[in-house]
Amino acid sequence: MERELYDRGLEKALQGDLKGAIQDFDQALQINPQFAEAYYKRGITRFDLGDNLGAIEDYTQALQINSESIENYFGRSLARLAQGDTQGAIEDANQVLQLKPNHAPAYNLQGTIYRRLGDTQNAIASFKKAAELYLEQKDTVNCRHCLDSISQIQAPQKQAMTLIQTEDFFKQAVKKVNRGNYRSALEDFNWLLQVEPRDAKAYCYRGVVRCKLGDHQGAIQDLGRAMQLSPQDSQVRCHRGQVRIELGDYRGAIDDFTQLLDSNPKNIEAYTNRGHAYRKLRSYRQAIEDYSRALSIKPDDGLLYCYRAVARFDFDDKQGAADDYQKAANIYFDKQDWASYRQVLEKLKKLPLSQAGSSAQRRTTQSNLNNSATTPNNSTWSSSYPSSDLQNRLLRLVGGYWDVATRLIDIAKRKNPGMPEHWYWEKVIEDIESDR
């Protein structure tokens, strides 16, 4: 029975359900308290969740059952290092090397610990030994990493960066993230964390980057470490919530954004992201409420209207979705953001309105047409009245929305005054079709 629970825990861990995995390992250990493998795997899982003390306890328990387990000494060394216990970490790394003198990862870890302690001479010696062993194993990636570590230690001018220089380096790394250059950004954050091993924001951004690159366990570990270092940092919690959404942990994301809103009820980003998480859970009413709260704080945000339109459509409120897209289109129009404006028009044209909504739209359109025909001095119309075919062509292009059509005609008139009415309609139709 305990083996089945253990195997199920392994499967959950592989799928990213770390808390579920721990529950299965707990049950396996209740049945068999001498199950060393379960302690080891639970230790790894706790470490991935950022629970360093829990991981250390599990590795220690496993070592009481098997005092010559290299894996548990190595895991405990990593956890102790993450916890800041460098002395305990170096003792465990040394124990691994006593049991297995050619263990390259242990030399690599030993070098990292010595470097953290400021013992550059021993750090270089350990990295060199690790590089030699990796080279023998034809592991060129880790060999290069060790050689790079030696180069960084031997470059005092780089290690002696001023705080301002470090901040500039961090800003450059963040720009790479925003541009989607995740591989290069990861290298930068790795280096930054060697220089500033307690930089919560660097852990936070590296967690985001690792998530983008598919390293979900690494992302969870980094974000857990960032929360340990800076539990009150709203940006760290916000990023963790965003990563949780990407990983499918929607409830965990909602918890993060709710805590942010408890401390700052006007946090637009938290309302928006919590709305995204609710929508992923198909809790459309809650999503609409969160987007609405964000809009009450920032009513001129076209993107927020688009988000709410999607949630309303999913909630089967198609007319509400159409109204929100229309509001977004008006905002982009006023801001002269034509790329976003055209995108919203495309969404409107594809939106299948309810029968009642479609009938109302047709009645509004027909009423506007009739009124225009009997009002020669109307601001939109002139004596050279456009043909019905021309009217219908433009209305089809804008999804039947009369307000959109007239706004496009008005802007064409402002740009090209004094032309016949039908010319403006032809001009707008030509511009829309050429943008496709």
C-alpha positions in Angstrom: 0.0 0.0 0.0 2.8 2.5 0.9 4.5 1.7 -2.5 1.3 2.7 -4.3 1.0 5.9 -2.4 4.7 6.6 -3.0 4.3 6.0 -6.8 1.3 8.2 -6.9 3.2 10.9 -5.1 6.0 10.7 -7.7 3.5 11.1 -10.5 1.9 14.1 -8.9 5.4 15.7 -8.4 6.1 15.2 -12.1 2.8 16.9 -13.0 3.7 19.9 -10.8 1.2 19.1 -8.1 3.8 19.4 -5.3 1.3 19.8 -2.4 -0.6 16.7 -3.5 2.6 14.8 -3.8 3.6 15.6 -0.2 0.2 14.4 1.0 0.8 11.0 -0.7 4.3 10.8 0.8 2.9 11.6 4.2 0.4 8.8 4.0 3.1 6.4 2.8 5.3 7.3 5.8 2.4 6.9 8.2 2.1 3.3 7.0 5.9 2.7 7.0 8.0 5.1 9.0 11.1 3.4 7.8 10.5 4.1 4.1 13.7 6.0 3.4 12.9 6.7 -0.3 9.7 8.5 0.7 11.6 10.7 3.1 14.0 11.5 0.3 11.4 12.3 -2.3 9.3 14.4 0.2 12.5 16.3 1.0 13.0 17.1 -2.7 9.4 18.2 -3.0 9.5 20.4 0.1 12.8 22.0 -1.2 11.0 22.7 -4.5 8.3 24.5 -2.6 10.8 26.6 -0.7 10.3 24.7 2.6 14.1 24.3 3.3 13.6 23.4 7.0 11.1 20.7 6.1 13.5 19.3 3.4 16.4 19.3 5.9 14.2 17.3 8.4 13.3 14.7 5.7 16.9 14.3 4.5 18.0 13.9 8.1 15.4 11.3 8.8 16.4 9.3 5.7 20.0 9.4 6.8 19.1 7.9 10.2 17.7 5.0 8.3 20.7 4.8 5.8 23.7 6.8 6.9 25.6 6.2 3.6 23.0 7.7 1.3 24.9 10.1 -1.1 21.6 11.5 -2.4 20.4 12.6 1.0 23.7 14.2 2.0 23.7 16.1 -1.3 20.1 17.2 -0.9 20.6 18.3 2.7 23.6 20.3 1.6 21.6 22.2 -1.0 18.8 22.9 1.5 21.2 24.0 4.2 22.9 26.3 1.7 19.5 27.8 0.7 18.7 28.3 4.4 22.0 30.1 5.0 23.6 27.3 7.0 26.9 27.4 5.0 28.8 25.4 7.7 26.3 22.6 7.6 26.2 22.7 3.8 30.0 22.3 3.5 29.9 19.4 6.0 27.3 17.5 4.0 29.2 18.2 0.7 32.4 16.9 2.2 30.5 13.8 3.4 29.3 13.1 -0.1 33.0 13.3 -1.3 34.1 10.9 1.4 31.5 8.3 0.2 32.1 9.0 -3.5 35.4 10.9 -4.2 34.6 11.4 -7.9 31.2 13.0 -7.4 31.4 16.0 -9.8 28.2 17.7 -8.6 29.5 17.7 -5.0 32.7 19.4 -6.0 30.6 22.0 -7.9 28.4 22.5 -4.9 31.5 22.7 -2.6 32.9 25.4 -4.9 29.6 27.4 -4.6 29.7 27.1 -0.8 33.3 28.2 -0.5 32.5 31.1 -2.8 29.6 32.1 -0.6 32.0 32.0 2.4 34.5 34.2 0.6 37.1 31.4 0.4 38.1 32.1 -3.2 41.1 29.8 -3.2 39.2 26.7 -2.1 36.3 27.7 -4.4 38.5 27.8 -7.4 40.1 24.4 -6.5 36.7 22.8 -6.1 35.4 24.2 -9.4 38.5 23.0 -11.2 38.1 19.5 -9.8 34.4 19.5 -10.8 35.3 20.7 -14.3 37.9 17.9 -14.8 35.3 15.3 -13.7 32.6 16.7 -15.9 35.0 16.7 -18.9 35.8 13.1 -18.3 32.1 12.4 -18.3 31.8 14.4 -21.6 29.4 16.8 -19.8 30.5 20.0 -21.6 27.6 22.1 -20.3 28.5 21.7 -16.6 32.2 21.8 -17.4 31.7 25.2 -19.0 29.6 26.4 -16.1 32.4 25.5 -13.6 35.0 27.3 -15.8 32.8 30.3 -16.0 32.5 30.4 -12.2 36.3 30.3 -12.0 36.6 33.2 -14.5 34.1 35.2 -12.5 36.0 34.7 -9.2 39.2 35.7 -11.0 37.7 39.0 -12.3 37.7 41.2 -9.2 36.6 44.3 -11.2 33.4 42.5 -12.1 32.8 41.2 -8.6 33.4 44.7 -7.2 30.5 46.2 -9.1 29.0 49.2 -7.3 25.3 49.1 -6.3 24.4 51.4 -9.1 26.1 49.2 -11.6 24.2 46.1 -10.2 20.9 48.0 -10.5 21.7 48.9 -14.1 22.5 45.3 -14.8 19.2 44.2 -13.2 17.3 46.7 -15.3 18.9 45.4 -18.5 17.9 41.9 -17.5 14.3 43.0 -16.9 14.2 44.6 -20.4 15.3 41.3 -21.9 12.3 39.6 -20.1 9.9 42.2 -21.5 11.3 41.6 -25.0 10.9 37.8 -24.6 14.7 37.1 -24.6 14.4 34.6 -21.8 17.5 32.6 -22.3 19.8 35.6 -22.1 17.8 37.0 -19.2 18.2 33.7 -17.3 22.0 34.0 -17.6 21.9 37.5 -16.3 19.8 36.6 -13.2 22.0 33.6 -12.5 25.0 35.9 -12.4 23.2 38.5 -10.3 22.2 35.9 -7.7 25.9 34.9 -7.4 26.8 38.5 -6.7 23.7 39.2 -4.6 22.5 35.9 -3.2 19.7 37.5 -1.2 18.1 39.6 -3.9 14.4 38.8 -3.7 13.5 40.6 -7.0 16.2 38.7 -8.9 14.8 35.4 -7.6 11.3 36.6 -8.5 12.2 37.5 -12.1 14.3 34.3 -12.5 11.2 32.4 -11.4 9.1 34.1 -14.1 11.8 33.4 -16.7 12.1 29.7 -15.7 8.3 29.4 -16.0 8.4 30.8 -19.5 11.2 28.3 -20.4 9.2 25.4 -19.1 11.2 24.8 -15.9 8.2 24.8 -13.6 9.8 23.3 -10.5 12.7 25.8 -10.8 10.1 28.6 -11.1 8.3 27.5 -7.9 11.5 27.2 -6.0 12.7 30.7 -7.0 9.4 32.3 -6.2 9.2 30.5 -2.9 12.7 31.8 -2.1 11.7 35.3 -3.1 8.7 35.2 -0.8 11.0 34.0 2.1 13.4 36.9 1.5 10.7 39.6 1.0 7.3 38.4 2.2 5.8 41.9 2.1 7.0 42.8 -1.4 3.8 43.2 -3.5 5.7 42.8 -6.8 7.1 39.5 -5.7 3.6 38.2 -4.7 2.1 39.5 -7.9 4.7 37.7 -10.0 4.1 34.5 -8.1 0.4 34.8 -8.7 1.0 35.3 -12.5 3.3 32.3 -12.6 0.7 30.2 -10.7 -1.9 31.1 -13.4 0.5 29.9 -16.1 1.1 26.7 -14.1 -2.6 26.1 -13.7 -2.6 26.7 -9.9 -5.6 29.1 -10.2 -6.6 28.8 -6.6 -3.1 29.6 -5.4 -3.0 32.6 -7.7 -6.4 33.9 -6.4 -5.0 33.6 -2.8 -1.9 35.7 -3.8 -4.0 38.4 -5.5 -6.5 38.5 -2.7 -3.7 39.1 -0.2 -2.5 42.0 -2.3 -5.9 43.5 -2.4 -6.3 43.2 1.4 -3.3 45.5 1.7 -4.2 47.7 -1.3 -7.9 47.7 -2.4 -7.0 49.9 -5.4 -4.5 47.5 -7.0 -5.7 47.4 -10.6 -3.2 44.7 -11.6 -4.3 42.4 -8.7 -8.0 42.8 -9.7 -7.1 42.1 -13.4 -5.0 39.0 -12.7 -7.5 37.6 -10.2 -10.1 38.1 -12.9 -8.0 36.1 -15.2 -7.7 33.3 -12.6 -11.4 33.2 -12.0 -12.1 33.1 -15.7 -9.7 30.1 -16.0 -11.8 28.4 -13.3 -14.9 29.3 -15.3 -16.1 31.4 -12.4 -17.2 34.0 -14.9 -19.4 36.1 -12.5 -16.4 36.6 -10.1 -14.2 37.4 -13.1 -16.6 40.1 -14.4 -16.8 41.6 -10.9 -13.0 41.9 -10.7 -12.7 43.4 -14.1 -15.5 45.9 -13.2 -13.7 46.9 -10.0 -10.5 47.5 -12.0 -12.6 49.6 -14.5 -14.1 51.6 -11.6 -10.5 52.7 -10.8 -9.3 53.1 -14.4 -12.4 53.7 -16.6 -10.4 54.7 -19.7 -8.6 51.3 -20.1 -9.7 49.7 -23.4 -7.9 46.5 -22.6 -9.9 46.0 -19.4 -13.1 46.4 -21.3 -11.8 43.7 -23.7 -11.1 41.4 -20.8 -14.5 41.9 -19.4 -16.1 41.4 -22.8 -14.4 37.9 -23.0 -15.7 37.0 -19.6 -19.2 38.2 -20.4 -19.2 36.2 -23.7 -18.2 33.1 -21.7 -21.0 33.9 -19.3 -23.4 33.9 -22.2 -24.0 37.6 -22.0 -23.3 38.3 -25.7 -24.9 41.7 -25.7 -22.8 42.7 -22.7 -19.7 41.5 -24.5 -20.7 43.6 -27.5 -21.2 46.7 -25.4 -17.8 46.3 -23.7 -16.1 45.9 -27.1 -17.9 49.0 -28.3 -16.6 51.0 -25.3 -13.1 49.7 -25.9 -13.3 50.8 -29.6 -14.5 54.2 -28.5 -11.5 54.6 -26.1 -9.0 53.5 -28.8 -10.6 55.8 -31.3 -10.3 58.8 -28.9 -6.7 57.9 -28.2 -6.0 57.4 -32.0 -4.7 53.9 -31.3 -5.7 52.7 -34.7 -4.1 49.2 -34.4 -6.0 48.4 -31.3 -9.1 50.0 -32.7 -9.1 47.7 -35.8 -8.5 44.7 -33.6 -11.6 45.4 -31.5 -13.6 46.0 -34.7 -12.6 42.5 -35.9 -13.8 41.1 -32.6 -17.1 42.9 -32.9 -17.7 41.6 -36.4 -17.1 38.0 -35.3 -19.3 38.3 -32.2 -22.6 36.3 -32.6 -25.1 38.5 -30.9 -28.4 37.1 -29.6 -31.5 37.4 -31.7 -32.8 40.2 -29.6 -29.5 42.1 -29.8 -29.3 41.6 -33.5 -32.9 42.9 -34.0 -32.2 45.9 -31.8 -29.0 46.7 -33.8 -30.9 46.5 -37.1 -33.7 48.8 -35.7 -31.1 51.3 -34.5 -29.3 51.2 -37.9 -32.5 51.6 -39.9 -33.6 54.4 -37.6 -30.3 56.3 -38.2 -30.6 55.7 -41.9 -34.2 57.1 -42.0 -33.3 60.1 -39.8 -30.3 60.9 -42.0 -32.4 60.8 -45.2 -34.8 63.4 -43.8 -32.1 65.7 -42.3 -30.0 67.3 -45.0 -28.0 69.4 -42.6 -27.0 66.4 -40.4 -23.3 66.5 -39.3 -22.7 63.1 -40.9 -24.5 63.6 -44.2 -24.6 66.0 -47.1 -26.8 66.4 -50.2 -24.8 63.7 -52.1 -26.4 60.9 -50.2 -24.5 57.5 -50.4 -26.3 54.6 -52.0 -27.8 51.7 -50.0 -25.2 49.4 -51.4 -22.4 51.7 -50.1 -24.1 51.9 -46.7 -24.5 48.1 -46.4 -20.9 47.5 -47.5 -19.5 49.7 -44.7 -21.9 48.3 -42.1 -20.9 44.7 -43.0 -17.3 45.7 -42.5 -17.9 47.0 -39.0 -20.2 44.2 -37.9 -23.4 46.2 -38.3 -22.4 48.8 -35.7 -23.8 52.1 -36.8 -21.8 54.1 -34.2 -18.6 52.7 -35.5 -19.5 53.5 -39.1 -20.4 57.1 -38.3 -17.3 57.7 -36.3 -15.1 56.5 -39.1 -17.0 58.8 -41.5 -16.5 61.8 -39.2 -12.8 61.3 -38.9 -12.5 61.0 -42.7 -14.4 64.3 -43.0 -12.0 66.0 -40.6 -9.0 64.8 -42.6 -10.5 65.5 -46.0 -13.0 68.4 -45.8 -15.2 69.5 -48.7 -15.6 66.1 -50.4 -19.0 64.6 -51.5 -20.7 62.4 -49.0 -20.4 59.2 -51.1 -16.6 59.9 -51.4 -16.2 59.6 -47.6 -18.0 56.2 -47.5 -15.9 54.9 -50.4 -12.7 56.2 -48.7 -13.5 54.5 -45.3 -14.4 51.2 -47.1 -11.2 51.3 -49.1 -9.1 52.0 -45.9 -10.7 49.1 -44.0 -10.3 46.7 -46.8 -6.7 47.7 -47.4 -5.8 47.0 -43.8 -6.9 43.4 -44.0 
